[in-house]
Amino acid sequence: MFRLNLHKKVLGAFLLLSLVPLGILLFNSQHSLRLVENLLRQRTTEALDSQAAKALENQARMVAKQVSAFLHEVEGDLIDLSLLPPTEKTYLDFSRSHQRELWYRHGTNDRPVEIKEKVFLYSELAYVDSRGRELVRIVAGKPSRDYRNISDPDNTTYKTETYFKQATQLDAGQLWVSRLHGWYVSRNDQLQGAETPLEAVQGTLYRGVIRFSTPIWKNGKLQGVVVLSLDHRHLMEYTQHLSPFGDDDVVFPSYSSGNYAFMFDDQGWMITHPKYWDIRGYNPDGQLVPAYSADTPEKDIQSGRIPFNLFAASFIHPNYPLVAAAVLRDESGVVEATNVGGSNKIMAYAPIHYAEGAYQDHNIFGGITIGAEIDQFHQPAVATSHLIRHEINNYLKQSWLVVSLTVMFVIATAYMLSDSIVYPILSLTEGTRRMIHGKLSPQVKVISNDEVGVLADSFNTMVDDLNSRRRRLLQTLQALRQSRKEIIRERNFKNTVFENIEIGLLTFDAGSMVTSANGSACQILAIDRPGKDCSWKKLLVDWPELHEVLGQWFLASGLGESSSFREYVPLERKGRTLTYRMAMFPLSFRQQEGWLLTIEDLTERVNLREQMARMDRLASLGRMSAGIAHEVRNPLTGVSLLLDDLHDRLIGKEDHQQLIRRALGEIERLESLVNEMLNFSSVPTPKLAYGRVEKVLQDSLFLVRKQCQRQNVTLIEEVDTNLPEIMMDADRLKQVLLNLLNNALDSMPDGGELKIAVAAHDDEMLIRVIDTGVGIASEQLPLIFEPFFTSKGQGTGLGLAISYNIISDRGGEIQIESKLDVGTTVLVSLPLNQMV
């Protein structure tokens, strides 16, 4: 019986496993490779098209970011100009220092010439007073004396512009940005006999502007408006020279090829395009030319009065309004489209982020689209497909040769190798089985000097090495577990300290970028957690006082002047004076340099300290006043009695009696002053009872109505109905109201208007006394509640101080706002849940 030993089995198996697949491969390779070829060509084409579409989309995003950055640069220029004095020389120097290069065509249709030159970035600069009259005007880099009153839109360049009105409604530091304004250029105007826009060098050019304006406020009063008019040609530079295939830029794109870019605004209007008649514009009457749509009259189409709006262009291709809507949703992408000329193209789009002025609704200025003609777009994929087919054919030819040589080599070497391999292989197999079962100690004994012997030695070495490594791994694993516990414990401790400390902490890297902020810092500064690559200037944009201090510190640290900084920073927020303590120290962590900033709100501490100082000062003054008044009062009474007796003895001597009467009048005035001082220094027990503030107000007004009539002062009362009753001392509240009303009347000797308003708001009763008198100087406002201070040149100066004590002792507040020659407003706030 024929018996196959291991050697023959190995030899037969070797030949079978080697030659049979080669034979099958010999007959099947061509068919299989053709299938692979078709699949590879398909997938490669899809991948290249996807890559090209992504590159086109990235190019659109990059251009959109450049336009957004450019618009923010114009904002910065506007802010810089608003800080300069509004003189013709200053504005002229500013205009000439802001120029950018334009690349355009000149000459004739037959002989076009490319020109690159610097052109004024702003075609017009103006300073307008609060009534809309232009006081300074620079046009095209030259002074203009053609001043206009632009408060009336009819006087503006394009008849309907409202940028002055929009700017006057803004607060200081805010700005208004208009949409594109320009005279409409029709197809006939641009072409003027040429066949295409590419050939129309002598045609009419589109000239438009985008207005940037900001108000100038001083002491709460509008001083004027600063206006920058961005030359539209500088926006055209971002799209006019683009090539969708990464080629060299062109001076003017070919519209018929479909390889061009354009820009549209957030309303879908075209604002840059090779066809100027597609750009939005105004007719000579200042009316916006209607967008090209399916309902556009034939005469407008023939005359070329067809500006393009993507939202109205679905009749040309349904993807145009979809692209405009996607941009407003802050989306970018790639779609297929057909232009008006019938060119099929791939169109990438991306949003331009901008959120000022007319673009606040969507925080989008508009979008950038870059088009590529479909055949050119697919050209790289087609070329790659042909290359794949050529390489597959070459591979098949080489495969036939390799298979033939391999068959002969396998037959020749199979026999020699089978005998030398069988025994060592069996030994190694047995050793491997032992390893699988976890027995790493036994070694394989193979006596051989060839590669199999080396393999056996390597196998034995591997067994020893695995044993050693397993021991080291077990030790390392135990150490890692212990280290992990310590790291987690340390991390939790640091996070707990960092987040729960009451002091605000911010860290910066060596480039002054914010790397972290704890919860206290976010609460104190009312900010969100900073993200990646967050600038400290952007993070503290709402805190200009801190912004200024921190900027000085970073500058000083860069100059090596100091390594740590501390400063108390006063702030004004929502009518409150805040005090922050800031400190900055160098931070070194994991070989990374940076800074640690601490921010501490000391407002309550400072206010409490000032309040205690004022209370001590007033207490001392009260004790002194009481002592002086007590010592002066009795002698004054005696002097008054003696003078009165002397007056009676001088009957018949009128001149002497007149002197005595004048002396008695002065003594009465001194007694009044003494009584005021005693009232100020004493703290009488309040007579508390529930009552209505409006009744106390009417009693007070009854005493001043005649004086209002004598001084020709109009008295206006605004008292809400259904006011709640409060616990109060009616006499002392009446004393406060009379003090305020008399002060108001004293400030209006020649007549005016006195308004008293009472209303309940939240948990407070609010009483406002508003006059149109002479007002109080700003430098005197901090002193008005000080005892013996008066701005009237007469009186004791204790009225407001007493009123302040009466209200503050009962948990209320008195606040005064005043402007010279305008008037004064006094706000008394009384808590509803406390006694007054």
GUSELO-428700 format. One record per residue (C-alpha): x, y, z; residue in one letter. Coordinates in steps of 0.001 Angstrom, whole numbers, plus 524288, in hexadecimal, padded with zeros to 5 digits. Layout:
! residues N
XYZA...
END
This chain:
! residues 836
800008000080000M8052980D637FC00F807C4815E6807DCR80A9F82459807EDL81455828968120BN815918363F81755L82049839C180DC7H817F9836018021EK80C0483C4E807E5K81372848E9809CCV819128480C7FC14L80BD2844F97F615G804E384F3F7FDFFA80F588593D7FAB0F80DEE8568B7EC1DL7FF22855E17ECD2L7FDAB862547F493L8075C8696A7EBEFS80456864CC7DE39L7F584863717DEACV7F32C8719D7E2DEP7FCFD875F47D8BEL7F5A386E5C7CE62G7E8AC873E97D296I7EEB9881597D307L7F43887F347C572L7E6BF87D7C7BF8BF7DEFC886667C86BN7E838891DD7CA7AS7E45B899777BE7FQ7D5D1899027C1AEH7D81489C777CFFDS7E1578A7867CCE3L7D7928AD427C362R7CD678AD5E7CE1CL7D73D8B3B47D73BV7DA998BD677CC99E7CC718C19C7CAE4N7CA4D8C2B37D98AL7D70D8CA007DB8AL7D40B8D3877D0A4R7C68B8D5F77D632Q7CB4E8D7DD7E420R7D6E88E0217DFD7T7CE108E8CB7D7C7T7C4E08EA937E34DE7D03C8ED317EC94A7D6B08F7207E392L7C9C38FDF77E108D7C7138FE567EFABS7D4BE903717F25EQ7D36C90DD47E7E1A7C614911D97ED39A7CBA9912BF7FB03K7D71D91ADC7F62FA7CDA8923E57EF25L7C567925247FB87E7D185927DE803C6N7D58A932537FA10Q7C80A938987FB7BA7C9329381080A52R7D6A593E41809F9M7D1E79497C80162V7C5FC94B4780A42A7CEF594C5A81628K7D76C9564780EF8Q7CB7695E9680BCEV7C6C895DAF819F2S7D433961D881EE4A7D44696CFA8150DF7C7189720F819EEL7CC16971CE827FDH7D82D9796B82398E7CF17983E381E20V7C83C9841182B6EE7D55E9868D831D6G7D82B9919982843D7CAF5997B482B9EL7CDCF9972983A2DI7DB6299CFA837E4D7D5969A80D82FCFL7CB3E9AADE83A26S7D6229AD5684402L7DCBC9B78F83B58L7D8E79C5EE83B52P7CEE79C8748306AP7D73E9D18E82834T7D91E9D1A88199AE7E7C79CF7D81AB2K7E64A9C3FD82406T7DC329BD6281B5FY7E4339C01780F24L7F0669B9F68153BD7E8449AE54819A0F7E2D79AC6C80BE0S7F0339ACE98058DR7F6179A36780F4CS7EBCD998F580C62H7EDD8993A87FEAAQ7EDB8986057F8D4R7F228980437EBFFE7E84397DF67E11FL7EAEB9754A7D530W7E277978FB7C9A8Y7E1FB97A947BB01R7E352987457B3ACH7E4D098B817A5B2G7DBFA986F979A94T7D4BE97A6279770N7DEDE9775678D13D7EAA897AFF79545R7E7D6978C47A3A3P7F25E97C777AD71V7F3A3976957BB0CE7F61A980907C5C7I7F9A597EA07D402K7F93098ADF7DC3FE7F5A698F4C7E9E4K7E829995717EB08V7E19C99C3D7F683F7DB15992167FF29L7D03099BB980285Y7CA319A3757F773S7C4459ACE78013AE7C6949B14280F62L7BD7A9BA8B81685A7BAD49C084823C0Y7AC899C445825A0V7A75A9CC9E830C8D79BCF9C87983948S7921E9CEE982FF7R796F99C7A4823F9G79F6B9D26181DE8R7AC7D9CE1E81857E7B7889D61581E5BL7C2F89CE7E81891V7C2629C6F080BCAR7CD689C01C80487I7C9FF9BA4B7F72DV7D3D89B1F47EF9FA7DEFA9B6FD7F813G7DB9D9C5747F60CK7D4349CF557FE72P7C65A9D23D7F9EAS7BEB29DE837FD17R7B2199D8867F817D7AC809D70A805CEY79F1C9D0CC8071CR794C39CEF581185N793D49C0218114DI7895C9BF6981BD6S780839BFF180FD0D783019B37E807C2P77FF89BB227FB49D78CC79C28C7FD4DN794FB9B61A7FDE2T79CA79B1197F23CT792F59A6517EEF3Y786909ADA67F325K781AF9A3DE7FD3DT78D109A1A1806A6E789D29A1F181535T7973999F8481B2FY796E19AC75822ACF789E09A96782926K78E5799B9282C63Q79B049A07683276A794429AAA683B15T78C3F99FCF8415CQ79873998A8845FDL79FD2999A1852C2D7AE0199DC08539FA7B728993A384DD5G7ACA598D4F8456FQ7AC9698E58836AAL7A36398CFD82B18W7A724985E881EA1V79E84987D08129DS79C1B97EF580725R7A2939814D7FA02L79E2C98DD47F33DH7A1BC9911D7E537G79BD4995907D85FW796F1989EB7D0AFY79F10985FD7C4B0V796FF97F1B7BA40S79C02974EB7B0A2R79C7497EE97A59DN7A3F8988577AE63D7AE8197E3F7B150Q7AFC4977947A415L7ADFE9836279B0FQ7AEE897AD678F04G7B8079705479479A7B39E9621E79438E7B74795E317A21DT7BB51964FC7AEBFP7C91D95FA67ACA4L7CA2C967A17A00BE7C385973E17A56CA7CF2997BED7AA0AV7C96D9891E7A63FQ7BC18986B67AC49G7B63798DE97B7D0T7BBEB989BC7C4F2L7B3B7987397D117Y7B701990C07DC02R7B08798F037E92EG7B2D2990C97F7C0V7AFBB98A6C804BFI7ADE0994AA80F83R7B406992CC81CECF7AF6399CEC826D9S7B03D99F0A8359FT7AB009A9B183EA5P7B3779B2B18470AI7ADA99B4FB854A1W7B2CB9BE5B85ED1K7ACD99C02F86C44N7A0C99B8BD867CEG79EAC9C1D185C31K7A01F9BE4B84DE0L7AB459C615847D0Q7AB299C06F83A21G7AD029B4748318CV7B9759AF6482AF7V7B7589A8C981DA9V7C09C9A00E815CFL7BC3C99C2580808S7C32E98F8380409L7C65698F457F57BD7BF30983677EFE2H7CA9F980477E6CBR7D28697B607F265H7C8019710F7F4F7L7C8A496D2C7E686M7D71896A247E85FE7D39995E5B7F0D5Y7CBE79576D7E5EET7CFD895D387D8DFQ7DD55956F47D7D8H7DA659494F7DD5EL7DD5E93CE27D5C9S7D5E1930BD7DA6BP7E0B19275D7D62BF7EBFF92D6E7DDA0G7F1C2933BC7D16AD7F798941437D103D7EDFD94C307D418D7E78F953447C8BDV7E4F6961B37C72EV7D6EC95EDF7C2A5F7CFCD951AF7C26DP7C8E294B397B6FCS7BA4F94ADA7B9BCY7B73A941D17AE5AS7C065937387B39AS7B99B936DD7C0D2G7C6F0938107C79FN7C47C944357CFD9Y7C0A2948817DD7DA7B680952047E285F7B1BB957A17EF63M7A3BC959CA7F42FF79E06960548003BD794FA95AD780AB4D7890695EAF8028BQ78DE1956BF7F6F3G791E59629C7EEB7W79E05961527E660M7A85796B117EAF1I7B45F9669E7E31BT7B3B595FCD7D5D2H7BA8E9603A7C880P7AD78964847C2C9K7AB2E971F57C8ADY79CD29717B7C4C2W79B13966507CE75D79F2D96F3B7D9D5I794AC9762E7E1A3R7936A984A27DEB4G78AAB990957DEE6Y7845F9980E7D3D0N7861D9A6F07D2CDP779FB9A8D07DB74D7807C9A14A7E687G777DB995357E4EEQ77DBA987907E5BAL77CBD980E47D86CV774079749E7D9F4P77A7F967497D9D2A77A7995EC67CD9CY76F93954AA7CF06S7665594C587C6F6A75D05958057C6B8D766DC9621A7C1CBT7615D9697A7B5EFP7676E966447A8D1E76B789746A7A689K773CE9743B7B2FDD77A129676F7AEB8I77D3B96CEE7A147Q782D89797C7A706S78ADB971BD7B0D0G784859776F7BD25R784CE96A797C467I78C2396ADA7D179P78DB095D6D7D779F787F0959107E492N78A2694AD67E854L77D1F949CF7EF66F7761694D6F7E2B4A77E919450A7D99CA7783E937A77DB21S7734A938977CD13F781959387D7C890I7859E92D567D1A0H77EC7928967DE11P78BA49281D7E59FN78DA6936F97E5B8Y7837093A0E7F053P787CA92DE47F7C9L795C9933117F820V791309406E7FD1AA788F993A0B807BEA7942A930FD80BC5A79D6E93C9180D45V793BC943398166BL79406936B581E87R7A2E99381481F61D7A50A92C548167AE7AEC892A0D80B82S7AEEE91FBE800E5G7AF7491C547F272V7A41091B637E8BAV7A21691A567DA16E79C3B926057D312A79A2B92C417C5D2T79CCC93AA57C39DN79492943D47BB50V79DA29413C7AFCFG79AB5932987B060G7A7E192E057B5A6S7A722922107BE71N7B00E923717CA0EK7B37691ED77D7ACI7B15E929D87E172M7B76892A597EF14A7B1D7933F17F90EY7B547938DF806A0A7AF7B9432280FECP7B614950178132AI7B4C49522A821CAH7B171960178259BY7A78F9658882F74A7A7549744E82EFAE79D5897DFB829DCG7940D978C281F7BA799AC96B0C8210FY795B09689982F39Q789B19605682BFBD7918395456827EFH79F589585182C36N7A2DB9559C81DF6I7A7E095FCA81455F7A532956D2808E3G7AC0494BDB801A9G7B74B948987F889I7B54D93F237ED3CT7C00A9399D7E479I7BBD3932B77D7FCG7C319928B77CFA8A7BEC0923BC7C247E7BAAA915657C3A7I7C36290F997B902D7CF6D9166A7BE58Q7CB55912AA7CC1DF7CB339041B7C885H7D79F904D07C018Q7E10F8FFEE7CADAP7D8388F4417CD9CA7D7638F0A37BF06V7E6218F17D7BD54A7E83D8E9107C963T7DEA58DEE47C41FS7E65E8DDA37B75CH7F2F28DC3E7BF0AL7ED188D1477C74BI7E9198C99D7BB14R7F6B48CAE97B544H7FD258C6347C1D4E7F3D28BA9A7C319I7F7478B6057B545N805C08B6BE7B856N803738AF727C4F7Y7FC8E8A43D7BDE4L807ED8A2797B492K811A88A2387BFB3Q8090C898E57C776S8098888EA37BCACW8184388EDC7BCDBL8192088E787CBCAV80F8F882FD7CCB1V8175D87AEA7C2E4S8243787D147C9EAL81DD687A697D712T818CF86D087D2B2V8265B8688E7CEC3M82C7E86DCF7DB35F822558675E7E40AV8244E85A0A7DDF5I8332785B107DF37A8338885F8A7ED4CT827D4858467F30EA82ED784B6C7F454Y83B21851057FA89M833E7858ED8048CL829AD84F14808CFS83332845AD80F53D83A9A8500D816E5S82E39856C581B6FI825A184B9D81FFDV82CA48477982C76Y82FEC8550B831D2P8223C8597B82E6BI81C4F84E878362DL82507851D0841C8S821BB860208410AL8135785CAF83FDFT81403854C584C59E81B1585FC785350G810CD8694184E8CT8060E860B38540BR80CD08611786148R80D9086FEA8608CM7FF11870A185D50I7FC1C86964869D2H80479872E0871ABG8108486A4D8733CK81B77873AA86FBCL826B686C9087684S829528608E86DB3P832198636A86201Q8322885D1085486V83E52854F6851A0K841D08557A84334V84F54851E383E2EI850F28595383191S85A2E8638C82C1EN85107868FB821D7D846578731D822C1E83D488696282969V84793867B983410G848758767883552V83995876D0835F2L839D986CCD840E7A8442C8748F8485FD83C1D880D184667S830218799684B32F8373C875A0857A2N83C568837F85980T82E7F8888185797M8298887F5586233V833BB8849C86BC9D830D28928B867D0D822238907F86963L8242688B4987713N82C6F8970C87AA1S8230F8A0AF87466R8175289ABD87B16R81DB289CCE88840R821568AADE884D0R813A68AD6F87F88L80D768A8C488C19L8164E8B1D7893F0Q813E78BD3A88AA8T8052E8BB1788AF9L805248BBAD899B4Q80D498C83F89986A804568CE5888F3FL7F84C8CB768975BR7FE6A8D21B8A321Q802E48DDCE89ADDS7F5638DF1A894D7R7EF178DFEC8A245K7F8C38EA818A682E7F6FB8F241899E7I7E81F8F1BA89AFFI7E8B78F5F78A93ER7F1E19015C8A610E7E9B59056A89A5FR7DD14905478A23DN7E37590D4F8ACF7F7E866917AD8A36CK7DB5C9185589C3DN7D416919D78A919T7DCF1924EB8AD98V7DCE792B8E8A03EF7CE2D92B3A89E76E7C9AC92E228AC54N7D2BD939358B029I7CB2C946128B0D0E7D5CF94D8D8A9BCI7D4C394D8E89AD1G7E049946C789451L7E43594771885F1L7F0589416887FF0T7F74E945C687398F8019093F0E86B62D80E2E9456D866B0A806C394B5D85B2CG7FCE19520986453S7F1E6948CB86019M7E81C944E586AA8V7E9EB9368E86E4DT7E04593540879A3S7D71193CB588293A7D0B79381488F1AN7C261939A1892AAG7C4C69457E89B3FS7CB5A94CC288FFEA7BFF1949A0886F7C7B65294E5689168Q7BDA895AED8949EI7BFB795E9388653L7B2AE959088816EA7B97395128876C4I7B8A0943648716ED7C374939878729BR7CE1193D0A868ACP7CFC9933A985D62G7DBFE92F9A85641K7E4D693A8585119D7DD0E944F385868C7E3409527685879S7E2D195A0686545W7DEEE9662085D8BK7D2E695F248584AK7CFA8959398658FL7D0379668886C8AL7CA1B96E708618CV7BF08972E286ABAD7C8DC9773187547W7D0C69824C86F20P7D6539866C87C5AE7DBEF978D387EE1L7DFB69780D87091H7E81298449871E5E7EED297FD787E73V7F1A69722C87952L7F6ED977A086C93G800749804B87418Q804CF974C087C62W8078696C0D870A4F80EF09773686A45L816F3979838768BA819CB96B018780AS81E4096A62869EAG827CA9757386CADL82CB796E87878E4G82893979AE881DEE8222E970D788BEDS81EB29629E88E67S81273964DD896AAS807D296F3F896DEF7FD1B973D78A029R7F30A97E8C89ED0E7E5A5982EA8A3D1Y7DCB6985E989841V7D05898E52899F5P7C52B98B7A8907DL7B7DD9911088D24E7AD6C986DE889F8R79EB0989368898DK79FC59955E891DBG7A82998EA289C2AR7B64D9913489F90T7BDC0984678A095L7CB83981FE8A591T7D35B976588A099Y7E0A59723F8A56CR7E8FF96C5E89A9CM7F6109658089C04A7FE4495E3F89206M80982954F8894C8F8126494CD888C0CP80E1393EBD88AABL8170F9336C88772S810CD92602885CAF8162D91A0D87E9DR820A99224B87810Q8165792B5C87256Q81749939B6875C9E80B429421487814G8042994B1288191W7FA52949AE88C9BL7F07B954CE88E19L7E85F9565E89A79T7DC2395EDF89ADDI7D56E9621E8A7B8E7C8DC96A028A940D7CB4A973448B4ABL7BF7697BDE8B1F2T7B7EE9788D8BE43E7C4169797F8C69BR7C79B986FD8C120V7B98C98BD88C21CN7B89F987168D021L7C56698DD58D370R7C0AA99AA78CD4DE7B3879997C8D418Q7BA059974A8E155M7C2FC9A2EE8DF0EA7B73F9AB638DB86R7AFD59A6C98E771M7BB709A9CE8F048D7BCF69B7148E9DAR7AE899BA638EB37L7AE259B57C8F93DA7B9B59BE058FCC8S7B3AA9C9728F5ABL7A6A29C7308FC72G7ACE49C71A909F7R7B4979D34E906C9M7A86D9D9FE90131S7A06B9D69890D33A7AAF59DBF99162AG7AC889E89190E87I79DC99EA7690D5FA79BC99E85C91BF2H7A6859F1D991FA9E7A2169FC45915E0V793709FB78917E7R792A4A00E5925C5N79B82A0CC292354P793E4A0FB8916E7L78735A0FF291EA9T78CFBA197C92872G79285A225E91DDDV7856BA2226916E2S77E27A266592355L787E5A313F9260CL7870DA367591819L7784BA35EB91885D7785FA3DEE92526D7821DA475E91F40L77945A48E291378H76DF5A4CC791C40D77671A56E19231AR77A3AA5D6391654L76C8FA6198912C5I76D69A6DA190A4FG77B01A6A129053AK7772AA631E8F8B1E78506A619F8F38CD7896FA5ACF8FFD7H77D59A525390054Q77FC9A4E438F238Q78D58A49968F60AL787ADA4222901B5I77D6DA3BA18F904R787E7A375F8EF63R78FD5A31B38FA88A783C7A2A7B8FFA0L781A8A24ED8F1D8G78F82A1FB78F17CE78DABA199E8FEFBI78130A12F28FA20E788EDA0D878EE99R79330A084F8F822L78871A021790062E783179FB938F403S7909F9F6538F119L791CD9F1488FF1DV7848E9EA878FDF1N788C99E4358F10AE795419DF4F8F772M78D899D9A1902D5L784309D2ED8F974N78FB59CD528F1EAF796A99C8328FE16S78AA19C282904C2S784949B55B90196V776439B6AB905AAP76DD49AAAD90761T765969A9138FB09P756C29A9D58FC1BK7538E99DEF8F3EDL7462499B178EE65A7407E9955C8E1F3Y73D7899FEF8D82AG73D809A3D58C9EBR748CC9AAA98C38BV73FC99B1FB8BA2EE738E69B8B98C5A0K745EB9BD518CB51V749919C20F8BDABL73CF29C9E18BC4CQ73F0F9D02B8C999D74CBD9D4158C55ES748409D9448B831L73DBD9E1708BED8F748859E94A8C569L74FE49EC518B8CDV744FF9EE878AED1R744519FD338B158K753079FE608B004Q752409F6E68A304C74834A00A889E0AQ7505CA0C4F8A272R75C91A06EE89B91Q7550BA02F188F48N7588F9F48C89173V74FBC9EA3888B32T74CB39DF50894DCL74A869D1A488F12I745DE9C6348974DE746C39B7EC8930FE742119AF5189E40V73E509A12C89B82D7314699C768A07AT72FAC991698AA52N73CAD993F48B0F8L73E9098B348BCEBP73EF6990758CACDE74C14990258D19AI750BD991988DFB7M756A099F4D8E0A4M758D79ABAF8E886D750749B5128E092A7566D9C17F8E68BD764729BDA38E389R760DD9B93A8D5A9L759E69C63D8D3D3K7664E9CD148D86CQ76E0D9C5D78CDE1V7643A9C93F8C32EL763D89D7A08C6FFL772AE9D84A8C6D5N772F29D27B8B90CL767C89DB188B406L76DAD9E7948B9A6N77AFA9E4538B3D9N774799E24F8A694A76D529EF648A784L779E19F6558ABA1D7805C9F15589F25S775939F76389688M774A0A05CC89A4DP77043A098188C8BD766259FEB388B06G766869F0F7885B0G760679E3AA88770E75FB49DBA8893FFL75B7D9CD768927EK7585A9C41989DD7I7562B9B5AB89ABDA752C39AAB58A461V7523899C3D8A08DA753F098ED38A6A9A75DF19863089FFCH7614D978758A4A9D763C4979D78B369D76620988938B348E75E63995358B378M764D399EB98A9EBL7633A9AD8F8AB31I769269B62B8A090R76A979C5098A185V76EC39CA9E89458I7716D9D8F4891B1D776549E0CB88618T77EB89E9D488E3AG78CDD9EE0D88D65V7920D9E08A8910DG79DD79DCA289931I7ABDA9DBEC8943EA7B1349CE32892FBS7BC7D9D10C89C45E7B2C09D5308A6EEQ7AA0B9C9108A60EL7B26E9C0C48AF4FP7B15B9CB848B9D2L7A2CD9CE628B9C7I79F919C57E8C53CF7AAAE9CAE78CD93E7A6569D3838D91EP7A7A39E25D8D749F7AA1C9E0FE8C88AF7A1659E9908C014T7A2249EDE18B1EAS797E99F8BF8B390K7A057A02968BAD6G79695A02EC8C608Q790799F9A38CFD8G796C29F0658D9A4T79A429E55A8D079G793DE9DB758D999L7872E9D8C18D243G78C159CDE88C967L794C49C8428D40FA788F69C72C8DD43I780A19C18D8D244S78B429B7B98CF1FY78BDF9B3658DD7CN77D0D9B2068DE5DI77C1F9A96E8D22CI7888D9A1498D433S7853399EB38E28FD778DE997DF8DDBFR77F9A98F868D34FG77CD3998928C7B4G7856F99FAC8BDF0E786519AD4B8B802I78CD39AE9A8AAAEQ78EEF9BB6B8A35FI791E99BD8A894F4E794289CB3E88FF2S799439D2BB88435K79C829E11D883CCL792379E96487CDDD789BE9DD2987AEBV7844E9D98688829G784DB9D01189384T77E2B9C30789652T77D319BDF98A453V779319AFB18A630L774AF9AB5E8B3B6V772E199CA88B50DS76BCE997718C111L76B0C988E28C42EP75CF6984248C52CL7605E979E38CF58N7672D983648D8C4Q762FB98F2A8E0C6M7658099D3E8DC74V
END
